[in-house]
Amino acid sequence: MDFGCLCRNNAVNLRRKKLRVSFLSFKTKPGRFLAFLLLWGIFYVAARQFLDPDLGWHLKTGEWIWQNRRLPEKDLFSYTMPDYSWRLHSWSGTLIFYLINQQWGYQGMLLFSSLVLALAFWLAAGPKKIVLSWFPLSLASLAGLSFVAPRPRVIGILLAAVVFGCLRISWSKPAWLLLVPPVFGIWANLHGGFPLGLVIFFWAIISQLILFFKQKKKLSPFLGWLGLAFLFSVGATLINPYGFGFYQEVFGEMAGGQKVHLRIGEWLPYSQFDPAMIVFTSLFLVLAFFLKKSLSFWEKTVSFGLLLATLFSARFLIYYLLFALPLLVRLIKDFLKLVSSHERFQLLVLKKSWFLGGIVTLFLVSLTGRLISFGGLSEKRFYPQGAVAFLGQEKISGNLFSIYNWGGYLIWKFPGKRVFVDGRMLIWQEDGYSAFEQELRLKRGEEDFQAVFEKYQISHALLAVGESASDPLLVSFKNFLGKTTPNFDLGQELLAKNWRLIYKDEVAQVLEKP
């Protein structure tokens, strides 16, 4: 055999082997792309497991906006508050999801939502540092899986990651501040979470002032750029269909009070036993304590503030993860530099198979646990899928009463009828009346249902099977506080008043007025 030909074949085989190795390595662009696809796939699988309660009214509102080419001024979907002046702060996000659903269906919305959330975490971790950040990125992603449901808030999460990144980079490259005001302008028309970004931005200015006065230094020109960018950002949020009315709606929801927040899962204190969240936070706190100089005053106060806010309300979890993730990546990098001279330590931590096996096990256990918990909110197990199909065949002359958690689903799947209450009406007040609070009183037995049903000409009731008067989240939280909840079942009360049970399955029951 020709020796030159043999050498050439060996060289070709060696190049092919190197190409395969480099393709699978996170250090190359193809490898990083594969890692991103894996992250996207995990979010997509999680998104398929449960259905967001508010998706239905978002889709039907987007349909109304598209058909009428304007925003609704009054309530479109309830018979209890039809004259309420409705400010839809997520109008553009609502329209985006409607158009995606029209073009590509529900699977298209799942793919889009999972892609957007994957991009948010990817940008936060830093794509070029994927070798260093893959472990904290996987932990943060698992802890934030519950936010992947199709809804406008997902796009707002991506914009929050962009704002956090621009502010962090601007300390060394102030030109990045030019991108912040336009992002806030878009964010304000997509979702009502933008005030949190403004608060974090404003704290960046305050933290700079604190340091300058504490260290008795001259004010830096960068502080002026921060101030101008903040003012332009606030101005950008006012470019919306409602002006200052946006702030009234958003802050009204945030200040809804304990009675409101105890009924909404994302407003409850974070209480999940999630291994990924525990490891992520423990690692961040330990490294931040020993490597204090690696983080600025602003980064430390904001990250710890968001963590504290998460303990009081789970809705802040995603913002804590996105803000703390790049900080944890930096802390890990500084820690590895610190121990780089200790060869035994590197072999123990980075190369031992038991360590890698523990990481994989933690990842799989966390992912499995999260997916199992999501299954409880799937359409088949949580929503009245069969009951709605039954009602679609019936001719209902009067109105239909149903619970708060199913309002958005009924607006979507049973559009021929208005609802008693849905997810939009959390803080709605009209002349002292709140449909949300009245629904709560009816389910607790604190108000006579016959008078209410007569007032709104309710002929049918769609209720959960075996559900007590209070929302399950409220019951569990009150039990935790040691408070008792009266055992009242509205369905049994209707049956006692000669209402007729015309449908029942494992999830829902339909009762008809005699």
C-alpha positions, 0 to 999 in steps of 0.5 A: 500500500502506498505510504503517502496514501496511508498518511493522507487517510490517517490525516483525514480520519484524524480531522473527522475525529476532531470535527466530531469532538469539537462539534459536541464540545460546548467550546464551539459554536455548533456545540453551543447551538446544540446546548441551546437546542437542549435547553429549548427542548426542555422548556418545550416539554415542560410547556406541554404539561400544563395549560395556563388559566389566562391563555383563553381570554388572551386569545379571544381578546387578541381575536377581537382586537384583530377583527375590530382593529382597536382596543376594547374599552369595556369588558367583553366576556363577563355578565357581572361587570360588562360596563367596566372600563378595561385597560389591557396593559398586555394588548400587544402580547395578547395580539402576538399570541392570537396571531401565532395561534391562528397561523400555527395553532397551540403547538406553535404557541408552545414552541414560541413560548419555550423558545423565548424563555430559553433565549432569556436564560441563554442571554443571561448566562452568556452564550460564549461562556457556556462551558462555565455556565452550563451547570448554573444555567441548568439549575436556573432553567429547572427552577424557572420551568413553571413560567414557560406557559404561553402568555404575554408574560413570557416575552416580558421575561425575555425583555427583563433579561435584556434590560438586566444585561444592558445595565450590567454591561453598561458599567464598563460600556455605557453605550449599552444604555441606549438600548434600554429605553426602547426595550422599556417602551416595548415591555410596557405594551407587552406585560405589566411587569415593567415597573420592576425593571424601572425599580431595579434601574432606579436603584442602580442610580441610588447605589451609585450615589450611596457609593460616591457619598460613602467613598467621598469621590467626585460624581462620575459622568456615568451617573449622568448617563444613568439618570438620562437613560432612566428618564427616557425609559420612564418616558418610553413606558408612557407611549401606550394607549392608556398613558398613566392609566397603565400604571394605575392598572399595574400598581392596582394589581400589585396592591390588591391586598392579602384577600386577593393574593391568597387566591392566586398561586403565583402571589403566594410565598415560594414554598416548593421543595425544588432541588434545583432552586435549593442548590442554585441559591445555596451555591450563590449565597455561599460564593457571594459570601466568600467572594464579596469583592466579585459583586458590586453593591448594586448587584448584591442588593438587587439579587438579595432583594429579589430573593427576599421578594421571592420568599414572599411571592413566587411571581418574583422567582423568574426575575431573581433567577435571571438576575442572579444567573450571570452573577453566579457564573462570574462567582464560579469563574473567580472561584476556579481561578482562586483554586487553580493552583490546587490540582487535587481540588480540580481533579476532585471537583471537575473530573471525578465521575461521581461529581458528574453523576450527581449533577446528572441525577440532580438534573433528572430528579428536578426535571421529573418532579417539575413535570409531575407537578405540572401534570396537575394543571393539564387540560385533561386533569384540571379543566372541564374539558368533558363538561364544556363539550357537553354544554356545547350540545345543550341549549342554555337559555340563562347564564352559566356560573363557574369558578374563577380558575376556569373563566379564561378556559370557558372564554376560549372553549365556550365562547357562546356564553359570558362568564361570571368571573375570570383571571382579568377581574382580580382587582376590578371594582365598580361602585364597590362591587367585585365579581371576584370577591362575590365568587369567593363569598358564594363558594364559602357560603357567606352570601345567599346564592339564590339571590345572586343567581336570580339577579344574573339569571343563572340557569346552570352551574359548572363546578369542580367535583368535591371542591369546598367553598374556598380555593385549594391554595387558600385552604392550604395556606390558611391551614399552614397559618393554623386557621380553620376553613368552613366546610361548605360545598356549593354543589351540595347546596345546589342539590339540596335546593332541587337543582338537577345534576345533568353531567359529572366526570372526574373533574367537573359537574354541571347542575341545572336550575329546576 
